[in-house]
Amino acid sequence: MRKVLAHLAETLRTQPPPGEAFARAMTDRRAFERAVSTRGLEKLIPGLRDFGENLPKKDPNIYRPMPLMEHTIEAIRHAFDWVQGFGAEEYLDPEAGRGSTLWINTALLFHDLGEVAIIRGMHLRLWNGLAVEWSRNRERNASILKETYPFFGLDTPEARSYLSYLIHPEISALLANDFLARLGWSPRDIAIVQFLVRNQSVLIEKATYGRVKDGRTLHEDVYAEIETVERETGIRKEDLLKMLQVLQLADANAVRPDMARIPRETLMRVWMAYNYMNVVLVVRSSPSRYRAFMRYREAFGQIRRGKPFGTPFAELFQLLLDRIKAGGERLDDEEKMMLEDHMESFEKFRIIKEDHIHINDQVNQLLHLVEAASGRALPAADKALLLKGYKIAYRSHDGDSRRQLKTVPVGDVRRKFIEHPIRVARIMVEVFGVTDTLVLVTLLLHDVLEDTDTSMDDIRAAFRKEDVRGRLPKALAILTKPEEEGAAERPQPFKEIDYLRYIAGCLTMGDRVLPDMEAFEWLRAVVPLAKASDKIQNRRTLMGRSPKGRIREICRNWNVLVMFMESSALLDAHKLKILEEFNKSLLEIFSLDDPGRREDRERMLARLEVFLGQTLDGKVRGALPGAAARERLDAFAAAARRTFARIPEEHVRDIGVRLVRFERRTLPDFLEELGLDEGTKAEILDEFSLLLFDLSEVAWLKERRQLLGFQKVVRAYRERIIAGDWVPLIPGIVEDLVRYTQGDKNTLPPILLHGAGADAPPQGGRTLFSALRDAWWRRSRRRRERVAALLPRVAMMAIDRIYWLEEDEIRSAGRDEVEARIGGLDVSRQPDGRLVVRLRPPLTP
């Protein structure tokens, strides 16, 4: 016993002091892993136990349950890798290289503790005074909300919670001081860690929002703090900034639960923010040069505002250099390079900030629109769900632009891709009146799985508590276009067929058999409307694409519209809304030739004269003989000639506006007044549309008349639905097959025929055995899955032709031609009501 006690005493004497043991854990990976596995960090700093558990869900609008220590430990592991990757030689001062690992990892350990303290009501003495001070600065708080979270009114509980949350780095820094002082750390080391804790998010906030979220500015606050810490600690400001960069990258790469992975594009902008701040720190070392750079930045802003949007940066910067030279100032090559880097980064961050404010405003409008449409204030839980969907969508799509909108100026149509899903959600509310929050979250995320690195597992983890039945992942799985190997190399007709199969799957739930009938009914109500909202938003933004891109989308709409109209999942009211969106002048998406050019203007007037004197005159006189009709026609034609011929030179560009107004209002009103039949009116309007196409940017397209076919489809379905006596065949067939696949006991199983054979059960005499066998056959999941797999093909039966653009011509293929490639399918109904589905193999491989 005496030996055991002696050994124990010796062990205690040889154990390092807590401060030394903590430093070893923060600088040696093996020691850190041992401390994690044995909970050694909590033994060294007992107060960490208070922060180790998952957080309660105090305010659903801001906070979320997050295993804090799990994320923190993962961030420190990443930091070891980043520190090793950078190496001590990255630092200007050898002392900074030696101490960086300790300071960075310690800052990571403490940087989120302030958030937990606020949520759990701990350490009130540290943050109550800060909260009171912040609450008094209404002007700053209003600015913060406008540029980061405009959904919250200044005096709302959500705003107060969010503003309190922004204080948490200060509280974390105070907690770090308390904990580290007990470990015997020097004031110098504590000051470095506190600086890193307070500014941990500066780089990613600049990269994501174009500003620091807590209201500070880089020039007046952050740079000044870096310079103060440099004076107090002797660590150079460039090395302090390098440590901030390593800390930020380590934290960003530790994936947070319930949040999407940070895109590579965002991390690249973190590097850009680091380089930008580095340049400014160098410039600030010379007060005179810094003042000059600020003047140059103001001058650059004046030059930019005086030039059209999209003017290349190189051109703007050269104008700035010319202005500097004209003012008698001289820059050496190094200063020119630094100024160019500074101006280019400053311009990019300005655009990021403008876009972020604009996109936030779009979400704010969506929230208000939902409340107005539903007639009630959005509950806190619903608002939290919607904002979580937005945050995940925003982060997932960060750095993505709609291909055709990269150079579109600030205005109603923006550059960032995230605006597309937000506007699709707005269409769901505005057009279809749907305000269910989970549906709108589905639309916010509808492109995430297809276009980003966010996975289905990420979605399930993020919404597992709000969506216990898993409806959201199921809806996203259907809305996501499947990826097929070699699809990009397939001929264009096959691509169009694959796309139509995907749309048909959205309308019929594809090949999915769900045991939860209630969830299935929810999906049938949501997914088709979601796809319709997506198509409508694409239609509204066609002017952002190239002319060929617009024609391709019109061809796709041509094919898809038929399936929408023949769908059993859409009500007639829904279908009329869709037709209303597409029943707009095609000229709204094709620009006219420039009427300012004399030759273009003369051609317009000549074509208009042919229309008035021949086309309109011939069709009206043939339909309405008599002197009265001729007089009204002559008067109308004379008024039209005066409208377009007598335009002052300074207003000549108004010809295009007048032509569109003539097409959309003047001509239809006149034809309605004459009392022409619908067929004659449609022919005349189509002829005028064709005239406009000949004068527009699609004049190169062969068979321009084919574009009018889309409008004819729209008109035909609108007339059928309004008449009320239209009973399409396909929806009833799809409805029966859908019901069967989901196990509806009142739906008879279909008979599947492959060529001349049948896979239906024998139809012999009814015995107890045969009844049991039929019941088994009906309930067989495998059989229902086989029928479900056919549903998209059945939905495609309504399409007689498919259309696509090839070179400069709209091409098409008939149904027989399509089925020769993908296999045939016929459906008929027996006298007893059972469906017979006959399958034929493709004729061509």
Disulfide bonds with the S-S distance in Angstrom:
none
